[in-house]
Amino acid sequence: MHTETIPNNVKEQINKAATKRTRTTYIIYLCIKRIKKLSFLHILSKIIPNFAPLLE
C-alpha cells in the first residue's frame, strides 16, 4: 500500500499561506464593516468637497 506524505516544510508553508489569507480577509471585513458604519454620503462629501450642493 502506497501512502503519500507531505513534508513538514510544505505543511508549514501551506499553514502560513492560510493564516495570511485569513488575516487579510478579516482585515478587509473589518474595513468594510467600518465603512458601512459611516454614511455613504459622508464619505462622498469628504472625497468631493462640493458634493452637498449637488444633492439639492
N, C-alpha and C positions, 0 to 999 in steps of 0.2 A: 504493500500500500504506500502510495506516494503522497506526502503532505508538504505543501509549500510553506516555508516560514518566512516572515518578513523581518529583515534585520532591524535591530533596535534603533539604529540611527535613522532609518527610514520612518519608523514609527514616531520617533521624536519630531521629525520634520513635518509629518502629517498632523501631529498634535499641535505644533506651533502654528501651522497654517490655519488650522481650525480655530484656535484660540484668537488669532489675529483677526480672522474673518468675523467671529462672534463679537469681539470687542468693537470692531469698525461698525458692524450692523447696529450694535447697541448705542454707539455714539450718534450715528445718523438718526436712529429712533428718537433719542433724547432731543436732538436739534429740531426735528420735525414737530415733536410734542411742544417744545418751547415756542416755535414759530406759530403753531396753531393757537397757543395761549394769547399771543399778541394779535391784535386785529389786523386783518389783511390791509385795510385802508391806512392804518397807522404806519405799516411798513412802507407802503407806496408813498405816503407823504414824506417819509424820511429819504426815500430814493429820489423822488421827484418833488422838489420844494414847492412848486406851483401847482400841485395836484388838486388841492382843496377847491380852488376856484373852478376847476373843470367839472366838478360834481354838480355845480349849480346850473 
